[in-house]
Amino acid sequence: MEKKIRVLVADDHTIVREGVRLLLEAQPDIEVVGEAADGQEALVLVRQLRPDLVVMDLQMPILNGLEATRAIKHEFPQTQILALTMYESDEYFFQVLAAGASGYVLKKAASADLIAAIRAAHQGDVFLYPSVARRLVFDYLARVKSGEEQSSYDGLTAREREVLKLIAEGYTNQAIAEKLVISPSTVQTHRTRIMQRLNLHSRAELIQYARRKGLLDNV
């Protein structure tokens, strides 16, 4: 049997957590391993349970979802974060993606959207609620119109473009180092430079960028 996606649900409303748990545990490929009532508890439970993915509310006490996302991605970069929120604003959307989240789903969305988002994020893809995705497209078109997108990519070296593609495909620094026969520290240097030159702040943004540039065939 295929291994289930292990999910932690973080929301300060008990009724929301219970509803999400019931929905997810009805799926044959998803297992809810824990619940957190605030961002600090979410971080503690991630350390203890090592879930594959966290469904993260953004407005929570003690440590909010945005801060918790940054902290979790810093300690556990392989753990996927999916924002589940009632806020449909550019401010939250771009901050969450920059913090490292792999998706942004509104609480008004259909249950099927949340399930699809979890499966997509677990596969290393990015899921964006349609109205939110439109904002990303408009932002991208504005950057293309200004010439920023092309000039930034043209500034990368051949090696940096190679590393960019491999990062977006999900390879770790160690795997990239072995594949390109360079040291992991060199890969990290390339990675830092790429993110700075392209003004990207997370793997989610990097994947979107790589897809726009046509660098990914199967991601």
C-alpha positions in Angstrom: 0.0 0.0 0.0 1.2 3.5 -0.9 2.4 5.6 2.1 -0.2 8.1 3.3 0.3 11.8 3.3 0.9 12.7 7.0 -0.8 16.0 7.7 -0.8 18.4 10.7 -3.8 20.8 11.0 -3.1 24.1 12.6 -6.1 26.4 13.4 -7.1 28.2 16.5 -10.8 27.3 16.0 -11.6 23.8 17.3 -14.6 23.4 15.0 -12.4 24.2 12.0 -9.8 21.7 13.0 -12.4 19.0 13.6 -14.0 19.7 10.2 -10.7 19.5 8.3 -9.7 16.3 10.2 -13.0 14.6 9.3 -12.7 15.7 5.6 -9.1 14.6 5.3 -9.4 11.3 7.1 -12.1 10.3 4.7 -9.5 10.2 2.0 -7.6 6.9 1.5 -4.2 8.6 1.0 -4.3 11.2 3.8 -3.7 10.7 7.5 -4.1 13.5 10.1 -1.3 13.0 12.6 -2.0 16.0 14.9 -3.7 19.3 15.6 -2.3 22.6 16.8 -4.3 25.6 18.2 -1.5 28.2 17.6 1.6 28.7 15.6 4.0 27.8 18.5 2.2 24.5 19.1 2.4 23.8 15.4 6.2 24.3 15.4 6.5 22.0 18.5 4.3 19.3 16.9 6.3 19.5 13.6 9.4 18.8 15.6 7.8 15.8 17.3 5.7 14.3 14.6 7.6 15.3 11.4 4.5 15.5 9.2 4.7 15.7 5.4 2.5 18.7 5.3 1.0 21.4 7.5 -2.4 22.9 6.8 -1.8 26.3 8.3 -4.3 29.0 9.4 -2.7 32.5 9.2 -4.4 34.3 12.0 -3.5 32.4 15.2 -2.4 33.5 18.7 1.1 33.4 20.3 2.8 32.8 16.9 0.8 33.6 13.8 0.7 31.3 10.7 3.1 33.4 8.7 5.7 33.4 11.4 5.1 29.7 12.0 5.6 29.0 8.3 8.9 30.8 8.3 10.1 28.9 11.4 9.0 25.5 10.1 10.5 26.0 6.7 13.8 27.1 8.2 14.1 24.0 10.4 12.3 21.5 8.1 12.6 22.7 4.5 11.1 19.4 3.2 7.9 19.9 5.2 5.2 21.4 2.9 3.0 24.2 4.2 -0.5 24.9 2.8 -2.1 28.2 3.9 -5.8 27.8 4.7 -7.2 31.3 5.3 -10.3 33.5 5.0 -8.1 36.4 3.7 -8.1 37.0 0.0 -5.6 39.8 -0.1 -2.4 40.4 -2.0 -0.6 41.3 1.2 -1.1 37.9 2.8 -0.7 36.0 -0.5 2.7 37.2 -1.4 4.0 37.1 2.1 2.9 33.5 2.6 4.6 32.4 -0.7 7.7 34.3 0.2 7.8 32.5 3.6 7.9 29.2 1.8 4.3 27.9 1.6 3.4 25.6 -1.3 -0.2 26.8 -1.6 -2.9 29.2 -0.7 -6.5 28.0 -0.2 -9.4 30.1 0.9 -11.7 28.8 3.6 -14.6 29.5 1.3 -13.2 27.0 -1.2 -14.8 23.7 -1.9 -13.5 20.7 0.1 -12.3 19.2 -3.1 -9.9 22.2 -3.6 -8.3 21.6 -0.2 -7.8 17.9 -0.9 -6.4 18.7 -4.4 -4.1 21.3 -2.9 -2.7 18.9 -0.3 -1.9 16.3 -3.0 -0.4 18.8 -5.2 1.8 20.3 -2.5 2.9 16.8 -1.4 4.1 16.1 -4.9 6.2 19.3 -4.8 3.8 21.4 -6.9 2.2 24.7 -6.0 -1.6 25.1 -5.6 -3.2 28.5 -5.7 -6.9 29.3 -5.3 -8.1 30.6 -8.8 -8.7 34.2 -7.7 -5.3 34.3 -6.0 -3.6 32.7 -9.1 -5.0 35.6 -11.2 -3.1 38.0 -9.0 0.1 36.1 -9.6 -0.5 36.2 -13.3 -1.2 39.9 -13.3 2.0 40.5 -11.3 4.0 38.4 -13.7 2.6 40.2 -16.8 3.5 43.6 -15.2 7.1 42.4 -14.7 7.3 41.1 -18.3 6.0 44.4 -19.6 8.7 46.2 -17.6 11.4 43.9 -19.0 12.4 42.8 -15.5 11.7 39.1 -16.0 13.9 38.6 -19.1 16.7 40.7 -18.0 17.0 38.9 -14.7 17.1 35.5 -16.3 19.7 36.7 -18.9 21.9 37.7 -16.0 22.3 34.1 -14.8 25.3 32.0 -15.8 24.8 28.7 -17.5 25.7 26.9 -14.3 23.2 28.9 -12.3 20.4 28.1 -14.8 21.3 24.4 -14.4 21.1 24.7 -10.6 17.9 26.6 -10.9 16.3 23.8 -12.9 17.4 21.1 -10.5 16.2 23.0 -7.4 12.8 23.5 -9.0 12.7 19.8 -9.8 13.1 19.0 -6.1 16.7 18.0 -5.8 18.4 18.7 -2.5 21.7 20.6 -2.3 23.5 17.3 -1.7 21.9 15.6 -4.7 22.6 18.6 -7.0 26.3 18.5 -5.8 26.6 14.9 -6.7 24.8 15.3 -10.0 27.0 18.3 -11.1 30.2 17.0 -9.3 30.6 20.1 -7.2 30.5 20.7 -3.4 27.2 21.3 -1.5 28.6 24.6 -0.3 29.1 25.7 -4.0 25.5 24.6 -4.7 24.3 26.8 -1.8 26.3 29.7 -3.1 24.7 29.3 -6.5 21.3 29.0 -4.9 21.7 32.2 -2.8 22.9 34.1 -5.9 20.0 32.8 -8.0 17.4 33.8 -5.4 18.9 37.3 -5.1 19.2 37.9 -8.8 15.7 36.8 -9.6 14.2 38.4 -6.4 12.8 35.1 -5.3 12.3 34.1 -1.6 11.1 30.5 -1.5 11.1 27.2 -3.5 7.4 27.8 -4.3 8.3 31.1 -6.0 11.3 29.4 -7.7 9.0 26.6 -9.1 6.6 29.2 -10.5 9.5 31.1 -12.1 11.0 27.9 -13.6 7.6 26.9 -15.0 7.1 30.4 -16.6 10.5 30.1 -18.2 9.6 26.7 -19.6 12.4 25.0 -17.7 10.2 22.2 -16.2 8.6 19.5 -18.2 7.1 17.3 -15.6 6.9 19.5 -12.4 
